[in-house]
Amino acid sequence: MSAQMRAIWCRPARGTPLKGGQEEAKKWPERVDEPDPDASREKYEEAKRIWEMALGNFALMVIDPIEVDLVDLSSPPDKRSLFTKRIDSNEGVQWEETELVP
C-alpha cells in the first residue's frame, strides 16, 4: 500500500467529531513510510511511532459470503434476488439466483 494510504490509518475514526478543527487535521501525517534505520535517532523514533500507529489501526477482513440478498430500488418495478453459493464437486463454486418479492 502507498505511504499516503497508510497515513489515513493515523487519523481519528471516520465520522467522529473533529476535535481541534482544521488546525488539528493539519497535524495528521500525509504519508507513512517505513522507518529508515540510517536516519537520525530522533527521526527514526518518530517514524517508528507513526509506523506502529498506522499498522496498529489496520485490519484486513476477508469475507466469504454464502448468501447475498440484492435489492434494486433504482427503477420500477423494484427487484430483489437471493444469490446462494453452491459448491459442486465437478464444477466448483456456483451461484444460484432466486427472484424474491421486493
Secondary structure, 3 states (H helix, E strand, C coil): CCHHHHHHCCCCCCCCCCCCHHHHHCCCCCCCCCCCCCCCHHHHHHHHHHHHHHHHCCCCCCCCCCEEEEEECCCCCCEEEEEEEEEECCCEEEEEEEEECC
